[in-house]
Amino acid sequence: MIERKRGYTEAMKINNLADNVNITEVSSQNTNTDIENACLDVLVSEKKIDALIFATNYLSIEGLYWIQNNKIKIPDDLAFIGYDGGHSFNLFSPPITYIEQPVEEIAKEAVNRLMDYFIKGESSSKTVHVILNSALIIRDSC
């Protein structure tokens, strides 16, 4: 999550939009309440909010349900970008733009790290930093 926030903030800065960055963290224990409060804050903000980006699939789905229940029209009222995509994003109209992660590669890397640790006996104190490419799948929600 730290890297996702860093990447978002850096991209906004590169595009001269740093003043528009507004990151709200959501508690895993109060997810629904936090999402509702964050969305309400966005809607009553003095700044015009053009888009919401949710950093996980679960948060994306919860945010979409909140938006739908409050009759906010995507992309007319608000653009929307989620994470991971999946079949659930196809259930919304319009189809949702999302950042796709390389799930198979993540799984392979995780298995390789476990094999290094358990089978090869490599030290657990060894830190491995792996960067995998993601893709922005642009659809009609923004």
C-alpha positions in Angstrom: 0.0 0.0 0.0 2.9 2.3 0.7 4.1 1.9 -2.9 0.7 2.4 -4.3 0.3 5.7 -2.5 3.9 6.7 -3.5 3.2 5.9 -7.1 -0.1 7.8 -7.2 1.4 10.8 -5.5 4.5 10.8 -7.8 2.3 10.5 -10.9 0.2 13.4 -9.8 3.3 15.4 -9.1 4.8 14.6 -12.5 1.6 15.8 -14.2 1.6 19.1 -12.1 -1.4 17.9 -10.1 0.2 17.6 -6.7 -2.2 20.1 -5.2 -5.0 17.7 -6.1 -3.8 14.8 -4.1 -6.1 13.6 -1.3 -5.5 10.3 0.2 -7.9 8.8 2.8 -6.9 5.6 4.5 -9.6 3.1 5.4 -9.5 0.9 8.5 -9.9 -2.8 7.9 -12.1 -3.0 10.9 -14.5 -0.2 9.9 -14.3 -0.5 6.2 -17.9 0.3 5.3 -18.2 3.2 7.7 -14.8 4.6 6.6 -15.7 4.3 2.9 -19.0 6.0 3.5 -17.4 8.9 5.4 -14.6 9.3 2.9 -17.1 9.4 0.0 -19.3 11.9 1.9 -16.2 14.1 2.6 -15.4 14.0 -1.1 -19.0 15.0 -2.1 -19.2 18.0 0.3 -15.6 19.2 -0.2 -15.2 22.7 -1.4 -12.8 21.4 -4.0 -14.4 19.8 -7.1 -13.5 16.2 -7.1 -13.2 14.7 -10.6 -12.3 11.1 -9.7 -11.9 8.5 -7.1 -9.2 5.8 -7.1 -9.6 2.8 -4.7 -6.3 1.0 -3.9 -7.7 -2.6 -3.5 -10.4 -4.7 -5.1 -12.4 -4.9 -2.0 -12.4 -1.2 -1.4 -13.3 -0.6 -5.1 -16.4 -2.9 -4.8 -17.5 -1.2 -1.6 -17.0 2.2 -3.0 -18.9 1.3 -6.2 -21.8 0.0 -4.1 -21.9 3.2 -2.1 -21.7 5.4 -5.3 -24.5 3.3 -6.9 -26.7 3.5 -3.7 -26.3 7.3 -3.7 -27.3 7.6 -7.3 -23.9 9.1 -8.4 -23.4 8.6 -12.1 -20.1 7.3 -13.3 -18.4 8.9 -15.3 -20.8 11.9 -15.6 -20.7 12.9 -11.9 -17.4 11.2 -11.0 -14.7 9.2 -12.7 -13.7 5.9 -11.0 -10.6 3.7 -11.1 -10.3 0.5 -9.1 -7.7 -2.1 -8.5 -7.5 -5.7 -9.7 -10.6 -5.7 -11.9 -12.0 -9.1 -12.1 -15.5 -10.2 -13.2 -17.2 -8.1 -10.6 -16.2 -4.9 -12.4 -18.1 -6.1 -15.4 -21.4 -6.0 -13.4 -21.3 -2.3 -13.2 -22.4 0.1 -15.9 -20.3 1.5 -17.3 -17.4 -1.0 -17.2 -14.9 0.1 -14.6 -11.3 1.2 -15.4 -8.8 -0.6 -13.2 -5.2 -1.3 -12.5 -4.5 -4.9 -13.2 -1.9 -6.8 -11.2 0.1 -9.7 -12.5 -1.5 -12.2 -10.2 0.2 -15.3 -11.7 3.6 -13.7 -11.4 2.9 -12.6 -7.8 2.0 -16.2 -7.0 5.1 -17.6 -8.6 7.4 -15.1 -6.7 5.7 -16.0 -3.5 6.2 -19.7 -4.0 9.9 -19.0 -5.0 10.4 -17.1 -1.8 8.8 -19.9 0.3 11.0 -22.5 -1.5 14.1 -20.4 -0.9 13.3 -20.2 2.8 11.9 -23.7 3.5 13.7 -25.9 1.0 17.0 -24.1 0.4 17.2 -22.9 4.0 17.9 -19.3 3.2 17.8 -16.9 6.1 14.4 -15.3 7.0 16.3 -12.0 7.6 17.1 -11.8 3.9 15.0 -9.1 2.3 14.0 -9.6 -1.3 12.5 -6.7 -3.2 10.6 -7.7 -6.3 9.0 -5.3 -8.7 6.4 -6.6 -11.2 4.6 -4.7 -13.9 1.0 -3.7 -13.7 -1.3 -2.4 -16.4 -3.9 0.3 -16.5 -7.0 -1.1 -18.2 -9.0 1.9 -19.4 -12.7 1.4 -19.8 -15.7 3.7 -19.7 -15.7 4.8 -16.0 -13.3 7.7 -16.6 
